[in-house]
């Protein structure tokens, strides 16, 4: 188990895994968009769809934390409440940079022009920097507070609402994180992941990242 998960509270492993997946995808989006060839609208559409998946996952995580992490903390904290409020302000910055990138994405998708690509790359890089700073501050300040003040029931409520799809969080998860993430899914969703979703996610990531199919 990685150090970040060891230091988190019981039940926080899912949040750590989701944050890790978000950091990875934010980094890859910058690299992949920057490498797209001018005029390649097929590639632009594929990466635009991937950005949409990333945006849903990120906004879902931010919404879950706003609804299930900050309120119980604010209800119980006095001197440390400012840490929670600053986290909310940083989340607003994360959402704003995400919206800025999303606003220019259709223009790049339509023509895959070089100038549009470079502008989008710059906005994605800014978004990634803000996101990484925010998640680092959360790991340093907010998770220790949550470890002390959230009940197992409240961790469960947060975990059930963290992700839109399990793929990004599961990708680099260790065994304990994977078990916890999958346990949050309804049985039907868990069966769907094993039967269809896992292979479909792997195929899509190979296309997005242009990685070869593993040898049989």
Residue pairs with C-beta under 8 A, 6 or more apart in sequence:
1 174
1 175
1 176
1 177
2 174
4 16
4 20
4 139
5 12
5 13
5 16
5 17
5 174
5 176
5 177
7 143
8 15
8 16
8 143
8 147
9 143
9 146
9 147
9 148
9 150
9 155
10 152
10 155
11 150
11 152
11 155
11 156
11 158
11 159
11 180
12 143
12 146
12 147
12 155
13 176
13 177
13 180
14 158
14 159
14 162
14 169
14 177
14 180
14 181
14 184
15 143
15 158
15 159
15 162
16 139
16 143
16 177
17 169
17 170
17 172
17 173
17 177
17 178
17 181
18 57
18 61
18 162
18 163
18 168
18 169
19 61
19 135
19 138
19 139
20 169
20 172
20 173
21 57
21 168
21 169
21 170
21 171
21 172
22 54
22 57
22 58
22 61
22 131
22 135
22 168
23 131
23 132
23 135
24 168
24 171
24 172
25 54
25 57
25 168
26 54
26 124
26 127
26 128
26 131
26 132
27 128
28 208
28 209
29 47
29 50
29 51
29 54
29 124
29 128
30 121
30 124
30 125
30 128
32 47
32 50
32 208
32 209
33 47
33 108
33 117
33 120
33 121
33 124
34 117
34 118
34 121
36 43
36 44
36 47
36 112
36 117
37 43
37 112
38 112
38 113
38 114
38 117
39 111
39 112
39 113
40 112
41 109
41 110
41 111
41 112
43 112
44 108
44 109
44 112
44 117
45 109
46 207
46 208
47 208
48 105
48 106
48 108
48 109
50 204
50 208
51 101
51 102
51 105
53 164
53 165
54 168
55 98
55 102
56 164
57 163
57 164
57 165
57 168
58 94
58 98
58 131
59 95
59 98
60 161
60 162
60 163
60 164
61 162
61 163
62 91
62 94
62 95
63 161
64 158
64 161
64 162
65 91
65 158
66 88
66 91
67 161
68 154
68 157
68 158
68 161
69 142
69 146
69 150
69 158
70 84
70 87
70 88
72 149
72 150
72 154
73 81
73 84
73 142
73 145
73 146
73 149
73 150
74 81
74 84
74 85
76 149
77 83
77 84
77 145
77 149
80 145
83 141
83 142
83 145
84 142
84 145
86 137
87 134
87 137
87 138
87 141
87 142
90 130
90 133
90 134
90 137
91 134
93 130
93 134
94 127
94 130
94 131
94 134
97 123
97 126
97 127
97 130
97 131
98 127
100 123
100 126
100 127
101 120
101 123
101 124
101 127
104 116
104 119
104 120
104 123
105 120
107 113
107 116
108 116
108 117
108 119
108 120
146 155
150 158
159 180
159 184
160 184
162 169
162 184
163 169
163 181
165 197
165 201
166 181
166 182
166 185
166 193
166 197
167 197
167 198
167 201
167 205
169 177
169 181
170 178
170 181
170 182
171 205
173 181
182 190
182 193
185 193
205 211
206 212
206 213
